[in-house]
């Protein structure tokens, strides 16, 4: 879409129609967008706006990132050269640092949630950490998704994500380590 006032391309995320009448789902969706909007690091997906359509459907508007995910890049081209891989991965470290500083745990760090795009000036590439739908605040028993128990992508989860509810930033660091290995070697470690 194009943002009406900002006049720039954007992506729109809508709540699923079957959940639009569920107060818990609506609250989760709103908490998700507010958590993301509270992050300002340039390597985190940017939220432009959120609200309800005339028909009452909850939505949020975020930056559109033309490009590929790290998952797509590794599948198409194999492992990244170390210098390029480290350059991109360090940007995700910075984005995670900001989230962790406010107690926000992503819980779904994987190559598919790291988006790569060319810089507008043609000087290289930058990345954005996306999809905070499973995020939660550290040492709370409920996630922004409103679900309890195991959530995430099993292949990238830290063991404690499966075995207990109380988590901290270390589960993201574990997942990020798996991503680093995959990006630099072209294969999953296990």
C-alpha positions in Angstrom: 0.0 0.0 0.0 1.0 3.6 0.1 0.6 5.6 3.3 -1.9 8.4 2.5 -0.1 11.1 4.5 3.6 10.0 4.3 3.4 9.2 0.6 5.6 6.2 0.9 5.2 2.5 0.3 4.2 0.5 3.3 3.0 -2.9 4.4 -0.3 -3.4 6.3 -0.9 -6.1 8.9 -4.5 -6.9 9.7 -5.9 -9.0 12.5 -7.4 -12.2 11.1 -11.2 -11.9 10.5 -12.0 -14.9 12.8 -10.2 -13.2 15.7 -11.6 -9.7 15.1 -14.4 -10.1 17.6 -12.2 -11.7 20.3 -11.2 -9.1 22.9 -8.1 -11.0 23.9 -6.9 -11.2 20.3 -7.5 -7.5 19.8 -5.6 -6.7 23.0 -2.7 -8.9 21.9 -2.6 -7.2 18.5 -2.6 -3.8 20.1 0.1 -4.8 22.6 2.3 -6.1 19.7 2.1 -2.9 17.7 2.7 -0.8 20.8 5.8 -2.9 21.8 7.3 -2.5 18.3 6.4 1.2 18.1 8.4 1.6 21.4 11.5 0.5 19.6 13.4 3.2 17.6 16.5 1.4 16.4 17.0 1.7 12.6 17.5 -2.0 12.3 14.0 -2.8 13.7 11.0 -2.7 11.5 9.4 0.8 11.7 5.7 1.2 12.6 4.0 4.2 10.9 0.5 4.0 12.2 -2.2 1.7 13.6 -5.9 1.9 14.2 -9.2 0.4 12.9 -10.8 0.5 9.5 -14.3 1.9 9.0 -15.5 -1.7 9.3 -13.8 -2.1 12.6 -10.8 -4.3 11.5 -7.7 -3.6 13.6 -4.5 -2.9 11.5 -1.1 -1.5 11.7 1.1 0.1 9.0 4.8 -0.6 8.8 7.6 0.1 6.5 7.7 -2.0 3.3 11.0 -3.7 2.9 11.8 -4.6 -0.7 14.4 -7.3 -0.6 14.9 -10.8 0.8 15.1 -12.4 4.2 18.4 -13.9 5.3 16.7 -17.3 4.8 16.1 -16.5 1.2 19.6 -15.2 0.6 21.3 -18.3 2.1 19.0 -20.7 0.2 19.7 -18.9 -3.1 23.4 -18.0 -2.8 24.8 -20.1 0.0 26.7 -18.8 3.0 27.6 -15.2 3.1 31.3 -14.1 2.9 32.4 -13.6 6.5 32.9 -9.8 6.3 29.4 -9.3 4.7 27.8 -11.7 7.1 29.3 -10.2 10.2 28.3 -6.7 9.0 24.7 -7.7 8.6 24.6 -9.8 11.8 26.1 -6.9 13.9 23.1 -4.8 12.9 20.7 -7.4 14.3 22.8 -7.4 17.5 22.2 -3.7 17.8 18.5 -4.1 17.3 18.3 -6.9 19.8 20.3 -4.8 22.3 17.6 -2.1 22.2 14.7 -4.6 22.6 16.5 -6.4 25.5 17.3 -3.1 27.2 13.6 -2.5 27.7 13.0 -6.1 28.7 11.4 -7.2 25.4 12.3 -10.7 24.2 11.6 -11.4 20.5 11.3 -15.3 20.9 11.3 -16.0 17.2 14.8 -15.0 16.0 15.4 -16.9 12.7 16.7 -16.1 9.2 13.2 -15.6 7.9 12.5 -12.8 10.3 15.6 -10.8 9.3 15.0 -8.8 6.2 17.8 -7.4 4.0 17.5 -4.5 1.6 19.8 -2.3 -0.4 20.5 1.1 1.0 18.8 3.8 -0.9 22.2 5.4 -1.7 23.5 2.2 -3.2 26.3 2.0 -0.6 25.5 -1.5 0.6 22.9 -3.4 2.5 21.1 -3.0 5.8 18.8 -5.3 7.7 15.6 -5.1 9.8 14.5 -7.3 12.6 10.8 -8.1 11.9 7.9 -10.1 13.3 7.5 -9.4 17.0 4.2 -11.4 17.1 5.6 -13.8 19.7 7.5 -11.2 21.8 7.1 -11.0 25.5 8.5 -8.9 28.3 11.1 -10.7 30.4 10.0 -12.5 33.5 6.3 -12.3 32.7 4.2 -15.3 32.2 2.2 -14.1 29.3 3.4 -13.1 25.8 2.2 -10.3 23.7 0.5 -13.1 21.7 -1.7 -13.9 24.8 -0.6 -17.5 24.5 1.1 -19.5 27.2 3.4 -22.5 26.8 5.7 -23.1 23.9 5.8 -20.6 21.0 8.4 -20.1 18.4 10.1 -21.9 15.6 11.4 -25.2 17.1 14.6 -25.3 15.0 15.7 -21.9 16.4 14.4 -22.1 20.0 16.6 -22.2 23.1 15.9 -25.3 25.2 14.4 -23.1 28.0 11.7 -21.8 25.6 10.3 -25.3 25.5 10.8 -26.2 29.1 9.7 -23.1 31.1 7.6 -20.0 31.0 10.1 -17.5 32.6 12.5 -16.4 30.0 15.0 -13.6 29.5 17.1 -12.2 26.7 19.4 -15.2 26.6 16.9 -17.3 24.6 17.2 -14.7 21.8 21.0 -14.8 22.0 20.8 -18.6 21.7 18.6 -18.4 18.6 20.8 -15.6 17.2 23.8 -17.9 17.5 22.1 -20.5 15.4 21.3 -17.8 12.8 24.9 -16.7 12.8 26.1 -20.3 12.2 23.7 -20.8 9.4 24.4 -17.5 7.6 28.2 -18.0 7.8 28.2 -21.8 6.9 25.1 -22.2 4.7 23.8 -25.0 6.9 21.9 -25.5 10.1 24.1 -26.7 12.9 22.0 -29.7 14.1 
